[in-house]
Amino acid sequence: MKIMVCGKGGCGKSSISSLLANEYEKMGYKVLVVDYDESNFGLHRQLGVDLPKDFTLYFGSKKGIYKNLDAGEAAFDKKWSIDDIPSDFCSQKANIKLVAIGKIHVANEGCACAMGTVAKEFIKNIELKDKEILICDSEAGIEHFGRGVDSAVDTILMIFDPSFESLELSSKIYKMSKDINKNIHFIINKADEQQYEIIKEKITDKSAIVGYINNNKDILMSGLQGEPIKYSGNEIKNIINKLSK
């Protein structure tokens, strides 16, 4: 299964992606985490690995991607397995691999459209075997839908935080997911019980809710200190069980 984790900025996409990766790995899966957030530099720390080189560089940088497209050549001309990813462009801990599509490193370096092309083609052309999972941590908002990256995954997982902006965004993401015939699920994150009930009441399709993680101090402290994420609850395992149905 290929999962796209999305939501507004600061909702906890990277934290949930890391928790899912760790839990799937405990369950005996080989996990590929795709960092598709060009402005966030925290996911690799939460996983406990180094930030790998931008995968876009494998294709000759952003300019190289544009050149290939202008020449009518596909960025990917073959199917990939997780084991095919060049070691220079991924970091690994146990059975978790991290690929970073690309980051904005300097001012005036141009837009991130080429990174969207790499992400879409890479995810589309990865062939997963039994007991393998791909988790893509997207950039904030809905631009990944516009770039067509979500068309390459099986399931879209939106992370809520207790904010009006998340509620507004959820209706757009829900509709866009249905428009491209993708499964859509919600996780309510960083909320107390009262906030959870308010959010739940306002969600039209309550069956899409697969999990609730409260304002967990261990997760927050791990993020503040830039350390591998810590979480001792069972909710992530319960979420995975629901995603598998």
C-alpha positions as semicolon CSV with decimal commas, in nm:
position;residue;x (nm);y (nm);z (nm)
1;M;0,000;0,000;0,000
2;K;0,109;0,354;-0,078
3;I;-0,008;0,619;0,168
4;M;-0,007;0,998;0,124
5;V;-0,001;1,184;0,457
6;C;-0,131;1,539;0,418
7;G;-0,284;1,834;0,603
8;K;-0,220;2,196;0,698
9;G;0,117;2,317;0,821
10;G;0,195;2,216;1,178
11;C;-0,080;1,954;1,207
12;G;0,168;1,672;1,271
13;K;0,217;1,510;0,930
14;S;0,583;1,424;0,989
15;S;0,516;1,293;1,340
16;I;0,236;1,065;1,220
17;S;0,444;0,951;0,922
18;S;0,729;0,857;1,157
19;L;0,497;0,678;1,401
20;L;0,337;0,481;1,119
21;A;0,678;0,388;0,977
22;N;0,801;0,265;1,314
23;E;0,487;0,061;1,380
24;Y;0,483;-0,098;1,036
25;E;0,851;-0,189;1,081
26;K;0,769;-0,356;1,415
27;M;0,503;-0,556;1,231
28;G;0,766;-0,699;0,996
29;Y;0,721;-0,463;0,702
30;K;0,991;-0,313;0,486
31;V;0,906;0,058;0,495
32;L;0,989;0,330;0,244
33;V;0,931;0,684;0,372
34;V;0,922;0,953;0,103
35;D;0,991;1,304;0,232
36;Y;0,802;1,526;-0,009
37;D;0,803;1,842;0,202
38;E;1,057;2,079;0,049
39;S;1,055;2,320;0,344
40;N;1,051;2,092;0,650
41;F;1,382;1,953;0,778
42;G;1,253;1,748;1,072
43;L;1,130;1,413;0,940
44;H;1,472;1,245;0,925
45;R;1,541;1,339;1,288
46;Q;1,213;1,187;1,400
47;L;1,312;0,866;1,223
48;G;1,661;0,875;1,374
49;V;1,854;0,891;1,045
50;D;2,058;1,145;0,849
51;L;1,893;1,359;0,583
52;P;1,983;1,197;0,248
53;K;2,085;1,386;-0,063
54;D;1,799;1,534;-0,264
55;F;1,668;1,255;-0,485
56;T;1,608;1,514;-0,758
57;L;1,987;1,533;-0,795
58;Y;1,985;1,173;-0,917
59;F;1,820;1,307;-1,234
60;G;2,051;1,603;-1,276
61;S;1,884;1,856;-1,045
62;K;1,570;2,055;-1,116
63;K;1,711;2,178;-1,447
64;G;1,784;1,821;-1,548
65;I;1,424;1,720;-1,489
66;Y;1,294;2,007;-1,700
67;K;1,538;1,916;-1,979
68;N;1,415;1,557;-1,983
69;L;1,054;1,670;-1,996
70;D;1,126;1,919;-2,275
71;A;1,290;1,641;-2,475
72;G;0,981;1,424;-2,432
73;E;1,162;1,175;-2,213
74;A;1,009;1,031;-1,897
75;A;1,189;1,098;-1,572
76;F;1,156;0,727;-1,497
77;D;1,191;0,472;-1,772
78;K;1,154;0,159;-1,559
79;K;0,977;0,015;-1,259
80;W;1,163;0,039;-0,928
81;S;1,173;-0,176;-0,618
82;I;1,269;-0,043;-0,276
83;D;1,603;-0,224;-0,313
84;D;1,674;-0,038;-0,641
85;I;1,704;0,300;-0,469
86;P;2,071;0,409;-0,488
87;S;2,233;0,401;-0,144
88;D;2,374;0,752;-0,198
89;F;2,019;0,889;-0,208
90;C;1,858;0,722;0,091
91;S;1,912;0,678;0,463
92;Q;1,826;0,358;0,642
93;K;1,761;0,230;0,993
94;A;1,671;-0,138;1,026
95;N;1,392;-0,195;0,769
96;I;1,299;0,173;0,726
97;K;1,439;0,365;0,428
98;L;1,406;0,740;0,384
99;V;1,418;0,920;0,049
100;A;1,403;1,302;0,039
101;I;1,267;1,425;-0,293
102;G;1,426;1,768;-0,249
103;K;1,456;2,075;-0,029
104;I;1,467;2,448;-0,087
105;H;1,826;2,523;0,015
106;V;1,898;2,879;-0,105
107;A;1,707;3,193;-0,195
108;N;1,595;3,243;-0,556
109;E;1,661;2,883;-0,661
110;G;1,324;2,858;-0,835
111;C;0,995;2,681;-0,779
112;A;0,949;2,325;-0,656
113;C;0,755;2,196;-0,959
114;A;1,039;1,965;-1,063
115;M;1,027;1,802;-0,722
116;G;0,659;1,734;-0,777
117;T;0,741;1,562;-1,104
118;V;1,003;1,344;-0,938
119;A;0,769;1,257;-0,650
120;K;0,481;1,162;-0,879
121;E;0,689;0,951;-1,117
122;F;0,890;0,787;-0,840
123;I;0,586;0,686;-0,634
124;K;0,398;0,572;-0,945
125;N;0,686;0,352;-1,060
126;I;0,771;0,192;-0,725
127;E;0,645;-0,168;-0,721
128;L;0,583;-0,292;-0,368
129;K;0,612;-0,658;-0,273
130;D;0,426;-0,839;0,002
131;K;0,492;-0,682;0,346
132;E;0,621;-0,357;0,195
133;I;0,469;-0,016;0,254
134;L;0,530;0,335;0,120
135;I;0,450;0,641;0,334
136;C;0,475;0,983;0,169
137;D;0,495;1,288;0,395
138;S;0,362;1,573;0,179
139;E;0,408;1,947;0,192
140;A;0,141;2,153;0,368
141;G;-0,185;2,229;0,191
142;I;-0,321;2,082;-0,132
143;E;-0,065;2,165;-0,399
144;H;0,028;1,796;-0,422
145;F;-0,321;1,733;-0,559
146;G;-0,264;1,995;-0,828
147;R;0,066;1,832;-0,922
148;G;-0,101;1,491;-0,948
149;V;0,116;1,323;-0,685
150;D;-0,188;1,181;-0,505
151;S;-0,290;0,993;-0,819
152;A;0,013;0,767;-0,759
153;V;-0,092;0,649;-0,411
154;D;-0,360;0,410;-0,285
155;T;-0,475;0,588;0,029
156;I;-0,484;0,951;0,143
157;L;-0,450;1,014;0,514
158;M;-0,530;1,367;0,629
159;I;-0,408;1,483;0,970
160;F;-0,631;1,724;1,162
161;D;-0,524;1,957;1,435
162;P;-0,787;2,140;1,644
163;S;-0,827;2,442;1,416
164;F;-1,087;2,592;1,188
165;E;-0,832;2,582;0,907
166;S;-0,809;2,201;0,932
167;L;-1,186;2,171;0,917
168;E;-1,201;2,391;0,608
169;L;-0,917;2,201;0,442
170;S;-1,074;1,863;0,517
171;S;-1,373;1,924;0,293
172;K;-1,145;2,014;0,002
173;I;-0,917;1,716;0,053
174;Y;-1,215;1,483;0,095
175;K;-1,370;1,600;-0,233
176;M;-1,041;1,592;-0,426
177;S;-0,970;1,240;-0,299
178;K;-1,311;1,121;-0,414
179;D;-1,265;1,297;-0,749
180;I;-0,957;1,082;-0,820
181;N;-1,115;0,767;-0,668
182;K;-0,877;0,739;-0,374
183;N;-0,955;0,617;-0,024
184;I;-0,954;0,906;0,225
185;H;-0,908;0,877;0,602
186;F;-0,872;1,125;0,886
187;I;-0,657;1,125;1,201
188;I;-0,741;1,385;1,465
189;N;-0,416;1,495;1,627
190;K;-0,309;1,726;1,912
191;A;-0,664;1,755;2,044
192;D;-0,814;1,711;2,389
193;E;-1,139;1,517;2,431
194;Q;-1,362;1,823;2,398
195;Q;-1,186;1,935;2,080
196;Y;-1,208;1,583;1,942
197;E;-1,584;1,576;1,990
198;I;-1,625;1,917;1,822
199;I;-1,419;1,809;1,521
200;K;-1,596;1,474;1,498
201;E;-1,934;1,644;1,501
202;K;-1,837;1,872;1,211
203;I;-1,700;1,595;0,987
204;T;-1,972;1,480;0,747
205;D;-1,826;1,133;0,681
206;K;-1,745;1,013;1,032
207;S;-1,656;0,669;0,898
208;A;-1,342;0,830;0,749
209;I;-1,199;0,889;1,099
210;V;-0,946;0,614;1,175
211;G;-0,770;0,755;1,479
212;Y;-0,732;1,013;1,753
213;I;-0,401;1,107;1,917
214;N;-0,419;1,355;2,203
215;N;-0,172;1,632;2,274
216;N;0,098;1,381;2,366
217;K;0,388;1,524;2,567
218;D;0,638;1,259;2,454
219;I;0,574;1,339;2,088
220;L;0,595;1,713;2,149
221;M;0,919;1,683;2,346
222;S;1,080;1,462;2,083
223;G;0,996;1,719;1,818
224;L;1,126;2,008;2,028
225;Q;1,459;1,836;2,094
226;G;1,502;1,704;1,740
227;E;1,519;1,345;1,861
228;P;1,370;1,018;1,732
229;I;1,001;1,024;1,809
230;K;0,870;0,850;2,119
231;Y;0,517;0,719;2,167
232;S;0,396;0,438;2,392
233;G;0,024;0,423;2,307
234;N;-0,163;0,164;2,100
235;E;-0,348;0,410;1,876
236;I;-0,103;0,384;1,584
237;K;-0,146;0,007;1,575
238;N;-0,525;0,055;1,582
239;I;-0,499;0,304;1,294
240;I;-0,298;0,057;1,086
241;N;-0,555;-0,214;1,149
242;K;-0,830;0,019;1,022
243;L;-0,628;0,120;0,715
244;S;-0,583;-0,248;0,629
245;K;-0,956;-0,318;0,614
